[in-house]
């Protein structure tokens, strides 16, 4: 009898992380749900139970090294294998740099980047044994620097570079490194910006539809997944016409300034 595959997903309590968990569960993957909010984790677990699969909850603040260590110990002690690790957790900190606190900078860099790096390292041997997948949820800002979004952009640039470089050593161990660059989705993280820019929810993509494509790509062991949306067009424009694209972004600087202030901490 074939064993059930196991996936660990960070930021699984809501938004894209919750939808990725549900879609993996629909494919009979056992899920380890990781996030800070225990109540929302239970809501995700109930949603997974509703599709006939099982999930395990581990409340963890990824900014805390002690809690990250506890997460690693929990997985090592309670699961014989690990097939997928999805680095979805992210904190959006934006706005004028001079108005962003040191605490907010550390929270964003640790959640978005350091936690993903360290957990990839700590689960590497287990993933190699299973010929598993390390999945990184990157962003359009991994390629295009956005006005008033310096901290978040820096972490997503770094995740892109880390994933592409990790590929070389992971491939030799049978691990697939997967990176995706989702379009803007209407989530708790983005709804403040949407209101500030007077954008309707219909202008954003549904998390469920995006998650379904991501899960399909992960299970097929693809190396990357692009979404052919306006954000992708912007990425191509910046790649081939960086000066013109930068000018266009500068002309829209005031709109970005208004939107990004919603995420100042």
Secondary structure by P-SEA (a helix, b strand, c coil): cccbbbbbbccccccaaaaaaaaaaaabbbbbcccccaaaaaaaaaaaaaacccccccccccccaaaaaaaaaaaaaccccccbbbccbbbbbbcccccccaaaaaaaaaaacaaaaaaaaaaaaaaaaacbbbbbbccccccccccccaaaaaaaaaaaaaaaaaaaaaaaacbbbbbbbbccccccccaaaaaaacccccccccaaaaaaaaaaaaaacccccccccaaaaaaaaaaccaaaaaaaaaaaaaaaaaaaccccc
